[in-house]
Structures are given as structure tokens and as C-alpha cells.
Amino acid sequence: MSLINKPVIDFTVQAFQDGEFKAVSKKDILGKWSIFFFYPADFTFVCPTELEDLANKYEEFKAINCEIYSVSCDSHFVHKAWHDASKTIKKIHYPMLADPTGTLARGFEVMIEDQGMAERGSFIVNPEGNIVAYEVVAGNIGRNADELFRRVQASQFVAEHGDQVCPAKWKPGAETLKPSLDLVGLI
């Protein structure tokens, strides 16, 4: 079953961001683009490489009105401990959502029930709170912030220009396509 256009569940969770704990809820994501970036667990191997990759691109995401929310089934206390212990995780300024009950992981259908952790899932959510793009990869495969950023830009473009679509490897400023019968099978 596809999650495209599925509304994000109603939620309120604790988060760690910039040295503070805070609550984040569904109302906080409305009105802007969001990335929900699920990863298996803090204090692991592949996860910090991905979170650092996002941290290095965070200002670019913010510049296009997109907030990043990393999510694991760890508590906000564990997020803080990881932040305090790791020079890599200290680079993170986006909210690290705590999902110890698995509510978000189940809502986004990435919960690994027998392990109590989330799959590596990346979800782009529009300002209305609906999932418009997502990818779930095996736990031993890291993701790429540049590609995720490109997908957000493409999602924003097609949301604004509903009569156009973005071809493979599209980037802002590149040519788009306007679906029509004369394009069918020609490209």
C-alpha cells in the first residue's frame, strides 16, 4: 500500500534540539515542508554518517522552507547523551525526535516490531501535512542528503506548477515536462 498523500498522524513527541528538550507536534509541521528521517538507533554505525550529512546541509534545507526531523525509537535523553558524547552528532541543529513508544515509526509504517526500532525511512511531507515522497532502505545502506534535497526541490516545484513534471535528475532551473499525448513514448 502506498503512503503517497497519506496525512501524517496526529502526534506530540519530545525532541532534543540545540541543548534543549522541547515538544514537537503535528501542528508544528504544518505550513512548511518537512523531512522525517527515521533511523534505527543512536550510538550506531551508519546512522551518524547520515545525520552528519543532513547537518551539513541543514541551512540549505531551511533556506527552502523545509525542516528536518530525525527520528529514532530512542528517548530524548538518549539523543542528548549521544549529542554530548559525539563530535559528529554535536553538529546537528535540527530537532531529533524521540519515539520510544514507536508511535511515529508505526504511523509512517517503518517500525520493526521484533527489534523495537525503525527502518531507514525518508519522508517528504508537504505544508498540508501529507506525505508526497518517501524511500525506505535496508538498515545497512546509508542515504544521501543531496538527493533528498533535490527531491524536496522537485516536490516543491510540482506543487507550485501542477501542470509540469520533473524528469530524472531534475534540478531547479532545468527543463521540465508538460505531460501531453505528443510526449508519450518519445523521450
Buried (B, 14 or more C-beta within 10 A) or exposed (E): EEBEEBEBEEBEBBBBBEEEEEEBEBEBBBEBBBBBBBBBBBEBEBBBEBBBBBBEBBEBBBEEEBBBBBBBBBBBEBBBBBBEEBEBBEBBEBBBBBBBEBBBBBBBBBBBEEEBBBBBBBBBBBBEBBBBBBEBEEBEEBBEBEEBBBBBBBBBBBEEEEEEBBEEEBEEEEEBEEEEEEEEEEE
